[in-house]
Each structure stands twice: as structure tokens, then as C-alpha cells.
Amino acid sequence: MRLFALALILGVSSAALADTAPAMKPRIVRGTVDSIDATTLTIKTDAGATLAATITPKSNFGVVEPRTFAQIKPTDFVGITAVPGRNGHLRAEEVHILPIVVGEGQYPWDHHPSSSHAMSAGSMTNGSVAVTKAKADDSMTNGTVAGASGASELSMTYHGAEMVDGKCEGRADPAKPGCTGTAIVDVGPTTPIVALGKGTIADAKPGLAVVAFVASDDQGHTFLGSATLEKNGVKPEF
């Protein structure tokens, strides 16, 4: 499956690794690069542990690059980590501009696994931007547009798995009819906005922040599906 790192970390790494080793147990690892060579990426995790993941021909690397609200265009495909906001809106914690359609839908996401946030309240919404909206008398030059609520708005549409209590939820399955949902997302002046781009193993340098999708077999061997890396001080925060 020729998808680079950000595509993998948002939902298809398990498929990419499926023919590498059977009975894989996938998970997300957040931390910093401890060391890297041609065969192994070693990560110092946020929990203080050290994890070594074998790099395979299917392993992929990606980087994050800063963007502004003004650079988000209608029809862009985005992934937004969020928590419930006011008036039925979502409040964005980070906006990711994605280069391909992947992981489409709306589903729970452990954006703050090491904090006191309620995990059940967090979500990932992957879909297409329909409208970007800012207060009429604010400038959009630098993307830090502040309306009455201190936030700009993104209106999104997405395909999901099924309707639950009148709401389209879950990951879209191309093989099934599914449902279509909409979401209005408030994006604050300080909300991180990044674009996800293709990287290489050379981008993985010790000390850089990394979000990795790894999978382990029943013998304890861990394989790298993808590594999304800090670039120019901009860190991945999935």
C-alpha cells in the first residue's frame, strides 16, 4: 500500500503491515526519536519508556509543516482532532491538511492519552472543507482571525459508517453505503494548523518529536508502520 506516513497513522497502517507478520497488534506511540539507523527506529516515549521498532520495506516517514487558517481552501481534505464546543460545534485542538483521502469519518480519538482529558469526549473528524468563515471585519492575512467567540469556522462534510441517534459516525467503508455527515468546527487563534507531507528516513533525527504507528506480533517483535516527524520546530500532535 503506497501511502506515506500520515495516511498510515490515520488508519491504514494495520493493513500495510498485515502481510509483514500475522496477528499484529497495532498502536500509536508518541515521543521523541532516541536513535535511528537503516533497520531500527528507537523512540523514547512520552511515558518514559524506550521502544525499538524494526523498519521494513513498507515503513513510511512523513513530516508536518505549518499553515494558517487563510491557507485552508474549500475542498481541502482535513483531519481535525477536537472536543465538543458550544452550540453543537466542535472545538478544534489541531487541524491537519491531508494530501489524500484517508480515514474518512468521525470517531473517538485519544488526542491526550497522558493527560486528565476525558478520552470519550475527544474525536477525529476526517472530511472535506465546505466553507471557511471568519468575521467580516477581521483580516485573514495571518490566519489568526478572531470573531465574537475568538474562533473562525470550518464547515465540513464527511462519509461515515452509520447513523447513530441521528448522527453519522464511524469510519467510512468504501464497500458499504454508509452515511454522510456534516460538522462545524471552531478554530481558535492559537489552534495549531499543519499540512502533512512526505518525508524520508533522513528526517528522523535524535531529539525530534515523533508520532509512530507500530505493530507487534505475539512474540514481541515490533514493526514500524509509519513515523510522522517534527520539522523546523513544528511537532506532530495527533
HUMO-V370672 format. One record per pair of residues at least 6 apart in sequence whose C-alpha atoms are under 6 Angstrom apart, sorted by the first residue. I is the first residue (numbers start at 1). J is the second residue. If there is no record, write none. Layout:
# HUMO-V370672
((I/J) (I/J))
This chain:
# HUMO-V370672
((1/16) (4/60) (5/60) (5/61) (5/62) (5/226) (5/227) (5/228) (9/213) (10/103) (11/103) (13/225) (23/217) (24/215) (24/216) (24/217) (25/215) (25/216) (26/214) (26/215) (27/213) (27/214) (28/212) (28/213) (29/211) (29/212) (30/45) (30/46) (30/211) (31/44) (31/45) (31/46) (31/209) (31/210) (32/43) (32/44) (32/207) (32/208) (32/209) (32/210) (33/43) (33/206) (33/207) (33/208) (34/42) (34/43) (34/44) (34/206) (35/42) (35/206) (39/54) (39/55) (40/53) (40/54) (40/55) (41/52) (41/53) (42/51) (42/52) (43/50) (43/51) (44/50) (53/222) (53/223) (53/224) (54/223) (54/224) (55/224) (59/224) (59/225) (59/226) (60/226) (61/199) (61/200) (61/226) (61/227) (61/228) (62/197) (62/198) (62/199) (62/228) (63/197) (63/199) (63/228) (63/229) (64/195) (64/196) (65/194) (65/195) (66/194) (67/193) (67/194) (68/143) (69/143) (70/140) (70/143) (74/129) (74/130) (74/131) (75/128) (75/129) (76/128) (76/129) (77/98) (77/127) (77/128) (78/96) (78/97) (78/98) (78/126) (78/127) (79/96) (79/125) (79/126) (80/94) (80/95) (80/124) (80/125) (81/92) (81/93) (81/94) (81/123) (81/124) (82/91) (82/92) (82/93) (82/122) (82/123) (83/90) (83/91) (83/121) (83/122) (84/90) (84/91) (85/91) (89/184) (89/185) (90/185) (91/185) (91/186) (92/186) (92/187) (93/191) (94/191) (94/192) (94/193) (95/193) (96/194) (96/195) (97/195) (98/196) (104/126) (104/127) (104/171) (104/172) (105/125) (105/126) (105/158) (105/159) (105/160) (105/170) (105/171) (105/172) (106/124) (106/125) (106/169) (106/170) (107/123) (107/124) (107/170) (108/122) (108/123) (109/122) (109/123) (109/124) (110/119) (111/238) (127/157) (127/158) (128/156) (128/157) (129/156) (130/155) (130/156) (131/154) (131/155) (132/153) (132/154) (133/152) (133/153) (134/152) (135/147) (144/189) (151/186) (151/187) (151/188) (152/186) (152/187) (153/185) (153/186) (153/187) (154/184) (154/185) (155/183) (155/184) (156/182) (156/183) (157/181) (157/182) (158/180) (158/181) (159/172) (159/179) (159/180) (160/168) (160/169) (160/170) (160/171) (160/172) (160/178) (160/179) (161/169) (161/170) (161/171) (161/172) (161/178) (162/168) (162/169) (162/178) (162/179) (168/179) (168/181) (208/230) (209/229) (209/230) (209/235) (210/228) (210/229) (211/227) (211/228) (212/226) (212/227) (213/225) (213/226) (214/223) (214/224) (214/225) (215/222) (215/223) (216/222))
